[in-house]
Amino acid sequence: MDHLVKEALEGEFRVNMHDADSIQRGLISYMVRVVGHDPRSAGPRQWFMALAYMVKGILSERGMGTSRAQYGQDTRRVYYLSMEFLTGRRLMKHLLDFGLETNVREALDALGQDLDELAQQEPDPALGNGGLGRLAACFLDSMATHRYPGHGYGIHYEFGMFSQTIEDGQQVEHPDNWLQGGNPWEFVRYSVSYPVRFNGRIVCFKDESGRERCEWVDTNNVNAIAYDLKVTGYDSPVISNLRLWSARASTDFDLRFFNEGNYIEAVKDKTTSETLSKVLYPMDSTVLGQELRLKQEYFFVSASLQDIIARYLRVHEDLRLLHEKIAIQLNDTHPALAVPELMRLLIDVHGLEWDEAWSVTRETFCYTNHTLLPEALETWPIGMLEHVLPRHLEIIYLINHDHLQQVRFRFPGEMEVLRKMSLVDENTQRIRMAHLAIVGSKRVNGVAALHTRLLREKVFPEFDEMYPGKFVNVTNGVTQRRWLLQCNPQLSDLITEAVGASWKSDLTALHALEPLAEDAAFRERFNAIKLANKARLADHLKEQTGYVVDPASMFDVQVKRIHEYKRQLLNLMHVIHRYTLLREGRLDDPVPRTVVIGGKAAPGYWLAKQIIRLTCDVALTINNDRAVSDRLKVVFLPNYNVSNAEITIPGANLSEQISTAGTEASGTGNMKFALNGALTIGTLDGANIEIKEEVGDDNIFIFGLTTEQVTETKRRGYNPWKVVEHDADLKRVLDMITSGFFSPQQVNRYSAIRDTLFDGGDQYMVLADFRSYIETQAKVDALYRDPDAWARKAILNVARMGLFSSDRSIQTYAKEIWGAEPMDI
């Protein structure tokens, strides 16, 4: 190595990334000059940092080229505002996108380093919690891959929501300090800073031309500092940018208090200000927690809009034409305050008239709705808004006044419609953020065909009638680059060998795999790859939980946020039923199963935490029962995140997508599992419906009540007691849960689950769907006993997933919502 060190330090600081020898010298040069470590004693962490900084240089060069092209071509830009971006680890993605993995691996091998070990040194960025953040990351990838001028905006969280461990069978939350070792990928832009204001009061006056103007004064200010992450596309010269805002106090400390020796008071404002970007989704069970979340949402919205306007004004002068050059997508209601904030900026700061500003605003924003659950539609107390954002509350009232005038014209004399469509809920004295986003946007989209239909017919029917054509559907998708090419390299190689490489940027090319489902040799190789992925997952489960599972067993997986409507409880009830049949010898020719459940429960969601605890109690009982442990294992996978998903999804045989029909907006996990060759058991909910249409009725396991049947069952007066009375198996399962069978030290541990099912009316129809679910699981067993038949269906699932690429989603957004065109680079 000595001669390489000498050459690297004496030569030019330039690396040819297509030459392994040059990469070696470059790595050593970065190790010495940037990381500041002696290559002779460097460990995997130092080599990772050297490699990351070297790749970061390419990102920077290409990013500047993209930026110059955007300004030069004066392209219409898309800005994606989201509270979450779950990007996953970045090293391997960048190498794959640039086509450099083979060269870098060869160079590292020559230096005695393993690329895979280096990649493990990178922390999983804790910039999100679930599907919302994973979707946003997929969209940025697809925008870059297909050369759309896209930018993301979010928050630079110092800590993620939390890091989950399981202690004594219960979820325990720990700080997710993902930045403790630094983040080599980010570019800190100290020169890009905007003031964000809170509190204060409003002063209105007549200006020199007699127009009424308002100023927001006596405010408490926080500075937003920009942190940039570059987003690569596959085999694309375009680099997208994800700009994250970090909160900084407007003054570091109060010198007066400092000189008096009152050090705590001296830094009080600084400490308070910087909590805004401290943690993802603070607990909102208290007023202070709710206020902090409100401030977070406004903080990133205000900084982002100020930045967007500053970019626009670099090359344009007339803000009345803003909407012709930019489109802003609101990912759920978290950024809905962007509507009054843009109005404030256009009117109070830049001097536009109200009608001009409102016309620009409504043509600029588009809103994605992600939920059908009424309790999940975000609202804010009027009193809190009045205290924190007084000017915005005034603007919302003015928007509502104009809006209700139009409603009166459209629905004359219909006071109930007026009440339902108002941005203000008079009963609760809260502002309805979804209503605000709908009124302030050009387009509103759902994320699956069923979801969009229910939005139009059940959730916002009056808005749909008043604004024909405003509600459109854009079914979600996932990027095949991360969720197949990167996480399942063996299957990716097999597919490329069989049908070529075009599927990497055009997923519909997978259709060419269909005939190979009848090819015995292909099925054999496909099954061997699945078994290898299962062995990798088994090793991961042992490392994470200590449980040893058999890769030859069926891997039955449900990984997602823990929530009643996602019905992890129904999954557990099947497991318990299966356990009793195995113990009693009543299961003919049983298929060995490993049931994997993973996901986080929100810190304040006690019942979800009880479901996690029940999962762990059931696992402890079953896995230690020698009578069944060779045929049934249960594992709770802790701290589910992107990196865990990249191991879990390729190893699954069966994908559990079992939410109550009419509750899941779309789902993207269902797409990732099918793309990696898992068969789906699910309800006709969310994107399951479209997956069923694509893969065929014979290649998916559908059970349970439909959305219409759920509605009709509840309308007739659903009685969960009657369901249990007529199903002895169900009664026994519930008795085992509630009698202390799985918790003998605390017999009534799960009384809350019983109360939810019976006293709470079984809102999510767990009991109503139990029998159908059990019968369908028997069909799963029957198919799995025939490996060839199972492999045929699994291959067809992969082959027919072309619709579910985020590339298709982005192209639909670009054409039908944003009016954006790919860049010419």
Summary of the structure (lengths in Angstrom):
residues: 825
radius of gyration: 27.7
end to end distance: 39.8
largest distance: 89.9
contacts: 2899
relative contact order: 0.09
helix: 53%
strand: 15%
